[in-house]
């Protein structure tokens, strides 16, 4: 629902994705404009079971206040689980101090603080692990692994699916092992490879960094986003990734990827 980075781009929204697992919705990051994107894509505010925030930079969380209030106006009563770094705690406390009286539901903040992959949330159909990324502030990626149903079909055999979300990060060796073998990997690619110096200075990744991670991890498909506003030729993101990892796709706002 959003493929831009921090600076506004007229036809792109900041980071936000929605993962649909057997009808249960999981929102990953919540940049400004996420509510509008939810409506444009005909998704239900009330079917969002949990929210996963990578870090508290504005382009990943500025949409959260409006979303929480809209859920209340729609009459939500079910608990809302938010997995986010400890730094999100004061932000949530501020929101609740001003607008908490209007909520008819409880918000449960699961603090992500692990130094290696750690299970943080389990739903009926999915198991979620968090792992640290290398950014300027505490930042986490998330891996979603489908749970094999108790009465799984034997013919054809049930093969659980997996998805990993790697937000703002500079490359580091352990990451490819932590997302190894997932069906779809989302990895930020803020800059083309010619801007590697900017990526390194700002704790971000280039197209080549993302593609090498996908290659080393042996994933089936790579999706990239979080594009810098400095780049005007967006075709370069997909082209450069495919030079390293052919099954790469540069996401556009509104794209749907089947897993």
C-alpha positions in Angstrom: 0.0 0.0 0.0 3.1 2.2 0.2 6.4 2.0 -1.6 8.0 5.4 -1.0 10.6 6.3 1.6 10.7 9.4 3.9 10.2 12.2 1.4 6.8 12.6 -0.2 6.3 11.4 -3.8 3.1 12.5 -5.5 2.0 9.1 -6.7 3.4 6.9 -3.9 2.6 6.5 -0.3 5.1 5.7 2.6 5.6 2.2 3.8 2.6 0.0 4.5 1.6 -3.5 3.5 -1.3 -5.8 4.2 -0.8 -9.6 4.5 -4.0 -11.7 4.1 -3.7 -15.1 5.7 -7.0 -17.1 5.2 -9.0 -13.9 5.5 -7.2 -12.6 8.6 -5.4 -9.3 7.9 -2.0 -8.3 9.3 -0.8 -4.7 8.7 2.9 -4.2 8.3 4.0 -0.7 9.0 1.6 2.2 8.8 2.9 5.3 7.0 0.9 8.4 6.3 -2.1 7.7 4.1 -2.5 4.1 5.0 -6.2 4.6 5.8 -6.9 5.9 2.4 -5.0 3.0 0.8 -7.1 0.5 2.9 -10.3 2.1 1.5 -9.0 2.2 -2.0 -8.1 -1.5 -1.9 -11.5 -2.4 -0.3 -10.0 -3.9 2.8 -11.8 -4.1 6.2 -10.6 -2.0 9.1 -12.2 -4.5 11.5 -10.5 -7.6 10.0 -7.0 -6.3 10.9 -6.0 -8.7 13.7 -2.5 -7.3 14.4 -0.1 -4.6 13.3 3.7 -5.0 13.0 5.8 -1.8 13.1 9.4 -2.1 12.0 10.5 1.1 13.8 9.2 4.6 14.8 10.6 6.7 11.9 7.7 8.8 10.7 7.3 7.3 7.3 6.5 4.0 9.0 4.2 5.2 11.8 2.6 8.5 11.0 -0.6 6.8 9.9 -1.2 4.9 13.1 -3.1 7.5 15.1 -5.8 8.0 12.5 -6.1 4.3 11.9 -6.7 3.5 15.6 -9.4 6.2 15.9 -11.1 4.9 12.7 -11.3 1.4 14.1 -13.1 2.9 17.2 -15.6 4.7 15.0 -16.3 1.5 13.1 -17.2 -0.1 16.5 -14.2 -2.4 17.0 -14.3 -4.3 20.3 -11.8 -7.0 19.6 -8.3 -6.7 21.0 -5.7 -5.2 18.7 -2.2 -6.5 18.9 0.7 -4.2 17.9 4.2 -5.6 17.7 6.7 -2.8 17.8 10.0 -1.7 19.4 10.0 -0.4 22.9 10.3 3.1 21.5 6.7 2.8 20.3 5.5 2.6 23.9 5.6 6.4 24.7 4.0 7.1 21.3 1.1 4.8 22.2 0.9 6.3 25.7 0.6 9.8 24.2 -2.2 8.7 21.9 -4.1 7.0 24.6 -3.7 10.0 27.0 -5.6 12.2 24.5 -7.8 9.9 22.6 -8.0 6.7 24.6 -11.5 7.5 26.0 -13.0 7.0 22.5 -11.7 3.5 22.1 -14.0 0.5 22.7 -11.2 -2.0 22.4 -7.9 -2.8 24.1 -4.5 -2.3 22.5 -1.8 -4.8 23.4 1.7 -3.7 22.7 4.1 -6.7 22.2 7.6 -5.2 22.6 10.2 -6.4 20.0 13.6 -6.4 21.4 15.4 -9.6 20.4 19.0 -9.9 19.1 18.2 -12.8 16.9 14.9 -14.3 15.4 12.3 -14.8 18.2 8.7 -15.8 18.0 6.5 -12.8 19.1 3.0 -13.6 17.9 0.9 -16.7 17.0 -2.4 -16.6 15.4 -4.7 -19.4 14.2 -3.0 -19.7 10.8 0.4 -18.0 11.1 3.4 -17.8 13.4 5.4 -14.6 13.4 9.0 -14.1 14.3 10.9 -10.8 14.7 14.6 -10.2 14.1 16.8 -7.1 14.4 17.8 -5.0 11.4 20.7 -2.6 11.1 19.3 0.9 11.0 19.9 4.2 12.8 17.4 3.3 15.5 15.9 0.1 16.8 14.4 -1.6 13.8 13.0 -5.1 13.2 12.0 -7.3 10.4 9.2 -9.9 10.5 8.9 -13.4 9.2 5.4 -15.0 8.8 5.2 -18.8 8.6 1.9 -20.4 7.8 0.8 -23.0 10.4 0.0 -26.5 9.1 -3.7 -27.2 9.8 -4.5 -30.1 12.0 -6.7 -31.7 9.4 -4.4 -30.9 6.4 -5.2 -32.5 3.1 -2.9 -35.4 2.2 -3.4 -35.3 -1.5 -2.0 -33.0 -2.7 0.3 -32.5 0.4 -0.1 -29.2 2.3 3.0 -27.1 1.9 3.1 -24.1 4.4 3.9 -20.8 2.9 6.2 -18.0 4.3 6.8 -14.3 3.9 9.5 -12.0 5.3 9.5 -8.3 5.6 12.8 -6.5 5.8 12.4 -2.8 6.2 15.1 -0.1 6.6 18.5 -1.7 7.0 22.0 -1.8 5.7 23.2 -5.2 4.6 24.6 -7.6 7.2 25.6 -11.3 7.0 23.0 -12.9 9.3 20.0 -11.5 7.5 20.0 -14.0 4.6 20.0 -16.9 7.1 17.1 -15.4 9.1 14.9 -15.3 6.0 16.3 -18.4 4.4 13.9 -20.2 2.0 10.9 -18.0 2.3 8.5 -18.0 -0.6 8.4 -14.2 -0.9 11.0 -11.7 0.6 10.3 -8.0 0.8 13.5 -6.1 1.1 13.9 -2.4 1.0 16.0 -1.1 -1.9 16.0 2.6 -1.3 18.8 3.4 -3.8 20.2 2.1 -7.1 23.6 0.6 -6.9 25.3 3.8 -8.1 24.2 5.5 -4.9 25.8 2.9 -2.6 27.6 5.6 -0.6 24.3 7.3 0.4 22.8 3.9 1.3 25.7 3.1 3.6 25.7 6.5 5.3 22.0 6.3 5.9 21.8 2.7 7.0 19.8 1.6 3.9 20.2 -0.9 1.1 20.7 -0.7 -2.7 19.1 -2.9 -5.3 22.2 -5.0 -5.4 22.2 -5.5 -1.6 18.5 -6.6 -1.7 19.1 -9.0 -4.6 22.2 -10.6 -3.1 20.3 -11.2 0.1 17.5 -13.0 -1.8 20.1 -15.0 -3.7 22.0 -16.1 -0.6 18.7 -16.9 1.2 17.4 -19.0 -1.6 14.0 -17.4 -1.6 11.5 -18.0 -4.4 10.6 -14.3 -5.1 12.0 -10.9 -4.2 9.9 -7.8 -3.9 11.5 -4.4 -3.4 10.3 -1.0 -2.4 11.0 2.1 -0.2 12.3 4.1 -3.1 14.2 7.3 -2.7 12.6 10.4 -4.0 15.9 11.3 -5.6 15.3 8.7 -8.3 12.9 9.5 -11.2 13.5 6.4 -13.3 11.8 3.7 -11.2 12.4 1.0 -13.8 16.0 0.9 -12.7 15.1 -0.8 -9.4 13.7 -3.9 -11.0 16.3 -4.0 -13.7 19.3 -3.9 -11.3 17.7 -6.5 -9.0 17.1 -8.8 -11.8 20.7 -8.6 -12.9 21.5 -10.4 -9.7 18.3 -12.3 -8.9 16.0 -12.8 -11.9 12.8 -13.4 -9.9 12.7 -9.8 -8.6 9.8 -7.4 -8.7 9.8 -3.6 -8.0 6.5 -3.0 -6.2 4.1 -0.3 -7.1 1.4 1.1 -4.7 -1.6 -1.2 -5.0 0.2 -4.3 -6.2 -1.0 -7.7 -5.1 1.5 -10.6 -4.8 0.1 -14.2 -4.3 2.2 -16.5 -2.1 
